[in-house]
Amino acid sequence: MLTEDALKETERRYQHGPLGPYLRIMAVYGGAVAALSGLAALTGRRPPDRVGLMDMLVMGVSTHKLSRLIAKDPVTSPLRAPFTRFQGVSGPAELKEEPRNAMGELLACPFCLAQWTATGYAAGLVFAPRLTRLFGATMTAVAISDWLQLAYAKLMKEAS
């Protein structure tokens, strides 16, 4: 366990801010995983024996889409606003925001959110697999649509 002095020294070397808030976020994540595991055990739910290729592909694409939707979409900006500062537009239908704190870094970073969304998807496969697969298929369809929209816009730009 880190002592307070060791934590302060580590923070000084990192120079990007206090590490305490990151430890709290990690503790929340670990606690959530432990709680989900305990709930699964109490209710007799078991994880799948294996995750098939199609489930993995849908899980990956839907994790990508949901993470970007939470971290970058203008519609979800009210969730991020208390923890970030608006900086402008970063791409088609995406905002650039500067984190104000550790929670802002989590909420404005699709890479950071991916672990949380994938964990939620995995929990969904244990507790509500049919609904989770429907949600995953929906987010995958939205992601494919996004990529097609971008490809279409690029083709139209090149054709003009």
C-alpha positions as CSV (number, residue, x, y, z in Angstrom):
1,M,0.0,0.0,0.0
2,L,1.3,3.5,-0.8
3,T,2.0,5.7,2.1
4,E,0.9,9.4,1.8
5,D,4.6,10.5,1.3
6,A,5.1,7.8,-1.4
7,L,1.9,8.9,-3.1
8,K,3.0,12.6,-3.1
9,E,6.5,11.7,-4.4
10,T,4.9,9.6,-7.2
11,E,2.5,12.4,-8.1
12,R,5.5,14.8,-8.2
13,R,7.3,12.6,-10.7
14,Y,4.2,12.1,-12.8
15,Q,3.6,15.9,-13.0
16,H,0.1,15.5,-14.5
17,G,-1.9,15.8,-11.3
18,P,-2.9,14.0,-8.2
19,L,-3.0,10.2,-8.3
20,G,-5.6,9.9,-5.6
21,P,-8.6,10.5,-7.9
22,Y,-7.3,7.8,-10.3
23,L,-7.0,5.4,-7.4
24,R,-10.6,6.1,-6.5
25,I,-11.8,5.5,-10.1
26,M,-9.9,2.2,-10.1
27,A,-11.4,1.3,-6.8
28,V,-14.9,2.0,-8.2
29,Y,-14.2,-0.1,-11.2
30,G,-12.8,-3.0,-9.1
31,G,-15.7,-2.7,-6.7
32,A,-18.2,-2.8,-9.5
33,V,-16.6,-5.9,-11.0
34,A,-16.5,-7.6,-7.5
35,A,-20.1,-6.7,-6.9
36,L,-21.2,-8.0,-10.3
37,S,-19.2,-11.2,-9.7
38,G,-20.8,-11.6,-6.2
39,L,-24.3,-10.9,-7.7
40,A,-23.7,-13.5,-10.4
41,A,-22.6,-16.1,-7.8
42,L,-25.6,-15.3,-5.5
43,T,-28.1,-15.6,-8.4
44,G,-26.5,-18.7,-9.9
45,R,-25.5,-16.9,-13.1
46,R,-22.5,-18.2,-14.9
47,P,-20.3,-16.6,-17.5
48,P,-20.4,-18.3,-20.9
49,D,-18.0,-21.2,-21.3
50,R,-16.5,-19.3,-24.2
51,V,-17.2,-16.1,-26.1
52,G,-17.7,-16.9,-29.8
53,L,-16.1,-15.0,-32.7
54,M,-19.4,-13.2,-33.6
55,D,-20.0,-12.2,-30.0
56,M,-16.4,-10.9,-29.8
57,L,-16.8,-8.9,-33.0
58,V,-20.1,-7.3,-31.9
59,M,-18.7,-6.7,-28.5
60,G,-15.7,-5.0,-29.9
61,V,-17.5,-2.8,-32.4
62,S,-20.3,-1.9,-29.9
63,T,-17.7,-1.1,-27.2
64,H,-15.9,1.2,-29.7
65,K,-19.2,3.0,-30.7
66,L,-20.6,3.4,-27.1
67,S,-17.2,4.6,-25.8
68,R,-17.0,7.3,-28.6
69,L,-20.7,8.2,-28.1
70,I,-20.2,8.8,-24.4
71,A,-16.8,10.5,-24.8
72,K,-17.3,12.7,-27.9
73,D,-20.9,13.0,-29.0
74,P,-22.6,16.4,-28.6
75,V,-25.8,14.8,-27.3
76,T,-23.9,13.3,-24.3
77,S,-22.0,16.5,-23.5
78,P,-24.3,17.3,-20.5
79,L,-22.9,14.1,-18.9
80,R,-19.3,15.4,-19.4
81,A,-19.9,19.1,-18.9
82,P,-19.4,19.1,-15.1
83,F,-16.0,17.5,-15.5
84,T,-14.7,19.0,-18.8
85,R,-14.3,22.3,-20.6
86,F,-15.5,22.7,-24.2
87,Q,-12.6,23.3,-26.7
88,G,-14.4,23.0,-30.0
89,V,-15.2,20.4,-32.6
90,S,-12.8,17.5,-33.2
91,G,-14.4,15.7,-36.1
92,P,-17.8,15.0,-37.7
93,A,-20.3,15.0,-34.9
94,E,-17.6,14.9,-32.2
95,L,-16.5,17.5,-29.6
96,K,-13.1,18.2,-28.2
97,E,-13.2,18.8,-24.5
98,E,-10.4,19.4,-21.9
99,P,-10.7,17.4,-18.7
100,R,-11.0,19.4,-15.5
101,N,-10.2,16.4,-13.3
102,A,-9.7,12.6,-13.3
103,M,-13.4,12.0,-13.9
104,G,-13.2,14.3,-16.9
105,E,-10.3,12.3,-18.3
106,L,-12.3,9.2,-18.0
107,L,-15.5,10.6,-19.5
108,A,-13.7,12.4,-22.4
109,C,-11.5,9.5,-23.4
110,P,-13.0,6.8,-25.6
111,F,-9.9,4.6,-24.9
112,C,-10.4,5.0,-21.2
113,L,-14.1,4.3,-21.4
114,A,-13.7,1.2,-23.5
115,Q,-12.7,-1.0,-20.5
116,W,-15.8,0.1,-18.7
117,T,-18.2,-0.4,-21.6
118,A,-16.7,-3.8,-22.5
119,T,-17.1,-4.8,-18.8
120,G,-20.7,-3.7,-18.9
121,Y,-21.2,-5.7,-22.1
122,A,-19.6,-8.8,-20.5
123,A,-21.8,-8.4,-17.5
124,G,-24.8,-8.1,-19.8
125,L,-23.9,-11.5,-21.4
126,V,-24.1,-13.0,-17.9
127,F,-27.3,-11.4,-16.7
128,A,-29.3,-10.6,-19.8
129,P,-27.6,-12.2,-22.9
130,R,-30.5,-11.7,-25.4
131,L,-31.0,-8.0,-24.5
132,T,-27.2,-7.4,-24.5
133,R,-26.8,-9.0,-27.9
134,L,-29.6,-6.8,-29.2
135,F,-28.0,-3.7,-27.8
136,G,-24.6,-4.8,-29.2
137,A,-26.1,-5.3,-32.6
138,T,-27.7,-1.9,-32.5
139,M,-24.5,-0.1,-31.5
140,T,-22.6,-2.2,-34.2
141,A,-25.2,-1.1,-36.8
142,V,-24.7,2.6,-35.7
143,A,-20.9,2.2,-36.0
144,I,-21.1,0.7,-39.5
145,S,-23.5,3.5,-40.5
146,D,-21.0,6.1,-39.2
147,W,-18.2,4.5,-41.2
148,L,-20.5,4.4,-44.3
149,Q,-21.4,8.1,-43.8
150,L,-17.8,9.1,-43.6
151,A,-16.9,7.0,-46.7
152,Y,-19.8,8.5,-48.6
153,A,-18.8,12.1,-47.6
154,K,-15.2,11.4,-48.7
155,L,-16.4,10.0,-52.1
156,M,-18.7,12.9,-52.7
157,K,-15.9,15.3,-51.9
158,E,-13.5,13.5,-54.3
159,A,-16.2,13.5,-57.0
160,S,-16.7,17.3,-56.8
